[in-house]
């Protein structure tokens, strides 16, 4: 199931790059783990993507991007990747052992995400044009 969801996110991202600039808008896909295997896959994906183990990692390529991450608890991990311009992300994690990835492409997207509890895992892909 996770493999299909990741494939759908990649197809959506490819479609966004083909949209005309004057169209304006965004498209997003959110994937939330439903079991231990999916959580493990999301956790590994984040580790490979960011090549690190820091509690928070923000990767920005472009201009006018901003990200704020607030964490409470232990063992939480957030990766925010902003590719393009004028993106904003606000992330809050409470609890223990949560994993969250936010991937913004194109221009002008806004993501607000919150996780609480234990061992949650979510990926958010959003592209704007």
SETINU-546098 format. One record per residue (C-alpha): residue number from 1; x, z, y; residue in three letters. Coordinates in Angstrom, 2 decimals, always signed. Layout:
# SETINU-546098
{pos=NUM xx=X zz=Z yy=Y code=ALA}
...
***
This chain:
# SETINU-546098
{pos=1 xx=+0.00 zz=+0.00 yy=+0.00 code=UNK}
{pos=2 xx=+2.80 zz=+0.88 yy=+2.43 code=UNK}
{pos=3 xx=+4.57 zz=-2.40 yy=+1.69 code=UNK}
{pos=4 xx=+1.40 zz=-4.34 yy=+2.60 code=UNK}
{pos=5 xx=+0.98 zz=-2.33 yy=+5.81 code=UNK}
{pos=6 xx=+4.60 zz=-2.92 yy=+6.84 code=UNK}
{pos=7 xx=+4.20 zz=-6.63 yy=+6.10 code=UNK}
{pos=8 xx=+1.07 zz=-6.71 yy=+8.25 code=UNK}
{pos=9 xx=+2.94 zz=-5.03 yy=+11.11 code=UNK}
{pos=10 xx=+5.73 zz=-7.60 yy=+10.91 code=UNK}
{pos=11 xx=+3.25 zz=-10.50 yy=+10.86 code=UNK}
{pos=12 xx=+1.45 zz=-9.02 yy=+13.88 code=UNK}
{pos=13 xx=+4.76 zz=-8.76 yy=+15.73 code=UNK}
{pos=14 xx=+5.58 zz=-12.39 yy=+14.93 code=UNK}
{pos=15 xx=+2.16 zz=-13.50 yy=+16.18 code=UNK}
{pos=16 xx=+2.71 zz=-11.64 yy=+19.43 code=UNK}
{pos=17 xx=+5.85 zz=-13.59 yy=+20.13 code=UNK}
{pos=18 xx=+3.85 zz=-16.83 yy=+19.88 code=UNK}
{pos=19 xx=+1.17 zz=-15.76 yy=+22.40 code=UNK}
{pos=20 xx=+1.35 zz=-17.36 yy=+25.84 code=UNK}
{pos=21 xx=+2.70 zz=-15.07 yy=+28.55 code=UNK}
{pos=22 xx=-0.34 zz=-15.53 yy=+30.78 code=UNK}
{pos=23 xx=-2.70 zz=-14.26 yy=+28.07 code=UNK}
{pos=24 xx=-2.02 zz=-10.55 yy=+28.73 code=UNK}
{pos=25 xx=-2.91 zz=-7.84 yy=+26.24 code=UNK}
{pos=26 xx=-1.53 zz=-5.98 yy=+23.28 code=UNK}
{pos=27 xx=-1.87 zz=-5.60 yy=+19.54 code=UNK}
{pos=28 xx=-1.02 zz=-2.48 yy=+17.57 code=UNK}
{pos=29 xx=-0.78 zz=-1.41 yy=+13.95 code=UNK}
{pos=30 xx=-0.58 zz=+2.25 yy=+12.88 code=UNK}
{pos=31 xx=+0.51 zz=+3.27 yy=+9.40 code=UNK}
{pos=32 xx=+0.00 zz=+6.86 yy=+8.23 code=UNK}
{pos=33 xx=+1.31 zz=+8.07 yy=+4.88 code=UNK}
{pos=34 xx=-1.37 zz=+9.14 yy=+2.44 code=UNK}
{pos=35 xx=+0.88 zz=+10.58 yy=-0.26 code=UNK}
{pos=36 xx=+4.40 zz=+11.81 yy=-0.99 code=UNK}
{pos=37 xx=+5.74 zz=+8.37 yy=-1.95 code=UNK}
{pos=38 xx=+4.54 zz=+6.76 yy=+1.30 code=UNK}
{pos=39 xx=+5.93 zz=+9.66 yy=+3.32 code=UNK}
{pos=40 xx=+9.29 zz=+9.24 yy=+1.63 code=UNK}
{pos=41 xx=+9.25 zz=+5.47 yy=+2.37 code=UNK}
{pos=42 xx=+8.49 zz=+6.07 yy=+6.07 code=UNK}
{pos=43 xx=+11.20 zz=+8.71 yy=+6.29 code=UNK}
{pos=44 xx=+13.76 zz=+6.36 yy=+4.73 code=UNK}
{pos=45 xx=+12.69 zz=+3.50 yy=+6.98 code=UNK}
{pos=46 xx=+13.26 zz=+5.66 yy=+10.06 code=UNK}
{pos=47 xx=+16.64 zz=+6.80 yy=+8.80 code=UNK}
{pos=48 xx=+17.79 zz=+3.24 yy=+8.08 code=UNK}
{pos=49 xx=+16.39 zz=+1.84 yy=+11.34 code=UNK}
{pos=50 xx=+18.05 zz=+4.41 yy=+13.56 code=UNK}
{pos=51 xx=+21.14 zz=+4.97 yy=+11.38 code=UNK}
{pos=52 xx=+21.09 zz=+8.64 yy=+12.29 code=UNK}
{pos=53 xx=+19.65 zz=+12.02 yy=+11.50 code=UNK}
{pos=54 xx=+19.02 zz=+13.46 yy=+14.97 code=UNK}
{pos=55 xx=+15.67 zz=+15.16 yy=+15.56 code=UNK}
{pos=56 xx=+14.92 zz=+12.65 yy=+18.34 code=UNK}
{pos=57 xx=+16.32 zz=+9.19 yy=+18.87 code=UNK}
{pos=58 xx=+15.24 zz=+6.83 yy=+21.66 code=UNK}
{pos=59 xx=+16.46 zz=+3.23 yy=+21.54 code=UNK}
{pos=60 xx=+15.77 zz=+1.16 yy=+24.66 code=UNK}
{pos=61 xx=+16.64 zz=-2.49 yy=+25.32 code=UNK}
{pos=62 xx=+15.17 zz=-3.91 yy=+28.52 code=UNK}
{pos=63 xx=+14.12 zz=-2.48 yy=+31.86 code=UNK}
{pos=64 xx=+11.50 zz=-0.07 yy=+33.15 code=UNK}
{pos=65 xx=+11.05 zz=+1.72 yy=+29.81 code=UNK}
{pos=66 xx=+10.37 zz=+5.45 yy=+29.54 code=UNK}
{pos=67 xx=+9.94 zz=+7.89 yy=+26.66 code=UNK}
{pos=68 xx=+9.16 zz=+11.61 yy=+26.49 code=UNK}
{pos=69 xx=+9.30 zz=+13.60 yy=+23.26 code=UNK}
{pos=70 xx=+8.23 zz=+17.22 yy=+22.84 code=UNK}
{pos=71 xx=+8.88 zz=+19.03 yy=+19.58 code=UNK}
{pos=72 xx=+8.07 zz=+22.47 yy=+18.27 code=UNK}
{pos=73 xx=+8.68 zz=+23.78 yy=+14.78 code=UNK}
{pos=74 xx=+11.40 zz=+22.83 yy=+12.32 code=UNK}
{pos=75 xx=+12.58 zz=+19.66 yy=+10.66 code=UNK}
{pos=76 xx=+10.58 zz=+17.19 yy=+12.76 code=UNK}
{pos=77 xx=+11.98 zz=+13.71 yy=+13.46 code=UNK}
{pos=78 xx=+10.94 zz=+11.07 yy=+16.00 code=UNK}
{pos=79 xx=+12.31 zz=+7.59 yy=+16.60 code=UNK}
{pos=80 xx=+11.12 zz=+5.61 yy=+19.64 code=UNK}
{pos=81 xx=+12.27 zz=+2.00 yy=+19.95 code=UNK}
{pos=82 xx=+11.39 zz=+0.06 yy=+23.10 code=UNK}
{pos=83 xx=+12.35 zz=-3.62 yy=+23.18 code=UNK}
{pos=84 xx=+11.35 zz=-5.48 yy=+26.32 code=UNK}
{pos=85 xx=+10.16 zz=-4.06 yy=+29.61 code=UNK}
{pos=86 xx=+7.77 zz=-1.57 yy=+31.19 code=UNK}
{pos=87 xx=+6.91 zz=+0.39 yy=+28.04 code=UNK}
{pos=88 xx=+5.99 zz=+4.07 yy=+28.02 code=UNK}
{pos=89 xx=+5.79 zz=+6.47 yy=+25.10 code=UNK}
{pos=90 xx=+4.75 zz=+10.12 yy=+25.03 code=UNK}
{pos=91 xx=+5.17 zz=+11.91 yy=+21.71 code=UNK}
{pos=92 xx=+4.39 zz=+15.49 yy=+20.70 code=UNK}
{pos=93 xx=+5.23 zz=+17.06 yy=+17.35 code=UNK}
{pos=94 xx=+4.35 zz=+20.56 yy=+16.18 code=UNK}
{pos=95 xx=+4.70 zz=+22.04 yy=+12.75 code=UNK}
{pos=96 xx=+7.30 zz=+21.32 yy=+10.14 code=UNK}
{pos=97 xx=+8.87 zz=+18.28 yy=+8.51 code=UNK}
{pos=98 xx=+6.91 zz=+15.58 yy=+10.38 code=UNK}
{pos=99 xx=+8.17 zz=+12.00 yy=+10.78 code=UNK}
{pos=100 xx=+7.05 zz=+9.61 yy=+13.54 code=UNK}
{pos=101 xx=+8.26 zz=+6.15 yy=+14.53 code=UNK}
{pos=102 xx=+7.05 zz=+4.30 yy=+17.64 code=UNK}
{pos=103 xx=+8.10 zz=+0.64 yy=+17.97 code=UNK}
{pos=104 xx=+7.20 zz=-1.16 yy=+21.19 code=UNK}
{pos=105 xx=+7.86 zz=-4.89 yy=+21.74 code=UNK}
{pos=106 xx=+7.25 zz=-7.36 yy=+24.55 code=UNK}
{pos=107 xx=+6.06 zz=-5.82 yy=+27.77 code=UNK}
{pos=108 xx=+3.83 zz=-3.17 yy=+29.27 code=UNK}
{pos=109 xx=+2.62 zz=-1.13 yy=+26.28 code=UNK}
{pos=110 xx=+1.70 zz=+2.55 yy=+26.37 code=UNK}
{pos=111 xx=+1.71 zz=+4.87 yy=+23.34 code=UNK}
{pos=112 xx=+0.61 zz=+8.50 yy=+23.22 code=UNK}
{pos=113 xx=+1.04 zz=+10.10 yy=+19.80 code=UNK}
{pos=114 xx=+0.73 zz=+13.64 yy=+18.49 code=UNK}
{pos=115 xx=+1.53 zz=+15.16 yy=+15.10 code=UNK}
{pos=116 xx=+0.87 zz=+18.67 yy=+13.91 code=UNK}
{pos=117 xx=+0.90 zz=+20.46 yy=+10.60 code=UNK}
{pos=118 xx=+3.37 zz=+19.89 yy=+7.81 code=UNK}
{pos=119 xx=+5.05 zz=+16.79 yy=+6.42 code=UNK}
{pos=120 xx=+3.05 zz=+14.11 yy=+8.22 code=UNK}
{pos=121 xx=+4.50 zz=+10.60 yy=+8.51 code=UNK}
{pos=122 xx=+3.33 zz=+7.82 yy=+10.83 code=UNK}
{pos=123 xx=+4.62 zz=+4.50 yy=+12.14 code=UNK}
{pos=124 xx=+3.15 zz=+2.84 yy=+15.26 code=UNK}
{pos=125 xx=+3.95 zz=-0.81 yy=+16.02 code=UNK}
{pos=126 xx=+2.69 zz=-2.26 yy=+19.30 code=UNK}
{pos=127 xx=+3.44 zz=-5.47 yy=+21.10 code=UNK}
{pos=128 xx=+2.37 zz=-6.47 yy=+24.58 code=UNK}
{pos=129 xx=+2.36 zz=-9.78 yy=+26.41 code=UNK}
***
